[in-house]
Amino acid sequence: MASIDLNSDLGENSAERVVSDDAAMLEIVTSANVSCGFHAGSAEGIRDTLAAATANGVVIGAHPSYPDRENFGRTPQNPDARTLQAQIEYQLGALIALAGAVGARVAYVKPHGALYNTIARDERQAQAVAAGIRSVDPGLVMLGLAGGVALEVAAGAGLQVAAEAFADRGYLADGTLVPRSQPGAVLHDAAAVARRMVRLAETGLIEAVDGTPVRVEAQSICVHGDSPGAVAMAAETRRMLVDAGVEIAPFIAG
């Protein structure tokens, strides 16, 4: 890879739950997936993150979720298509309005948590999400799991798509993520995480938890903002990629 984007899930802090150092991450990443409020964050905190991202030249994406603040958006749900599409439209509308209030622009959409994982394999829900994005702004890019159903569905709906890999998540041999309830789901060693992303950039491969090499074609790399040691992992990943001759740049213009 000549260049790669680094993204992180941000705007998820609130007075009762602080999960990430947005200010530090916005000095490292090139794209920010900003919470739309359904799983985490507060209106004023989200607004501040949008303003800070713009000040740092970081491209902004919407990070919609199932309505699930209690479990941080990580509980699977099965809404009907009409409901899910409306939930996506509602969240995108809110974030776009807040972004406009601080002179920012939302360029892409990356669903969060259980919704993200579900639409990577569930065509029905993926269609509802794509319909919601298209109805709000067909110019928004859909960022999703490399090889997942969601990107295929979104492209079929006429949306531009981009694929991502995860620096701090374990992979199964089929290219999906290890469920968070299982061992090896979340990685914490900054150096090890960075090395596997350099390997991805150089070879297009990520090693699954069983040792199987998995081919992943991605334009962006995610480091979760709420992971322990997230800032160190993101910084080390960026440093090692740059040292390997990989340019760090947004996958889409802001």
Residue, then its C-alpha position, 0 to 999 in steps of 0.5 A: m500500500a502506498s497510503i492508508d487511512l487511520n480512523s478511530d471511534l470518537g465522540e463517545n464520552s459523557a459526564e458519566r462515562v469517559v472512554s477515550d482521549d479524543a484530543a490525543m487521538l485527533e492528533i494521530v488519526t486522519s479520520a474520526n468516526v463520531s458518535c451520533g448519540f444512540h450508543a454513547g456521547s452527549a450533544e455537547g461532547i459530540r459537538d466539541t469532537l466535531a469542532a476539534a476534528t475540523a481544527n486538526g484537519v481530520v475527516i469526519g464520519a458518522h458512527p450510527s448505532y442501534p439505540d443501546r446506550e446501556n450496553f454501548g451499542r454492542t447488543p445485537q438487535n433485529p429491528d424491521a427495515r422501516t425502523l432501522q432505516a429511520q434510526i439511521e436517517y435520524q442519527l445522520g441528520a443530527l450529526i450533520a446538523l451539529a457538524g454544520a453548526v461548527g463549520a464541519r462536514v460529514a463525509y462518510v458513515k461507519p456503523h458502530g458495534a453490533l450494528y456494524n457486525t450484523i450488517a457485515r453478514d445480514e443482507r436485510q439489515a445492510q439494505a436498510v442501512a444503505a437506504g437510510i444513508r442514501s436517503v439523507d445524502p447519496g454522496l456519503v461514503m460507506l466504510g465497513l468491514a473488508g469482505g463484508v456483505a454491507l459494502e456489497v449491498a451499499a455499492g449495489a445501492g449506488l453508494q461509494v464504499a471503502a473497506e477497513a481493517f482493525a488494528d486492535r481486534g482479532y480475526l477469524a479465519d473467514g475474515t470476520l472479527v472474533p466476538r468480544s465474548q471470546p478470547g483474543a477478541v481485543l488486542h492490547d500490545a502496541a508493538a504487536v498491533a503495529r507490526r501486524m498493520v505493517r504486514l497488512a500494508e506490505t502483504g495484504l494479510i492479517e493473521a487470524v487467531d488460529g494462525t491462518p493468514v487472511r487476505v484483507e483489502a482495506q483503505s483504512i485501519c481502525v484503532h478503537g478509541d475506547s480500547p485500553g492503551a488506544v493512544a499508544m497503539a494508534a501512535e505506534t501504528r502510525r510511526m511504524l507504518v511511516d517508517a515502512g514507507v507508507e503514507i498516512a492519509p484520509f481515504i476520502a477528502g473531508 
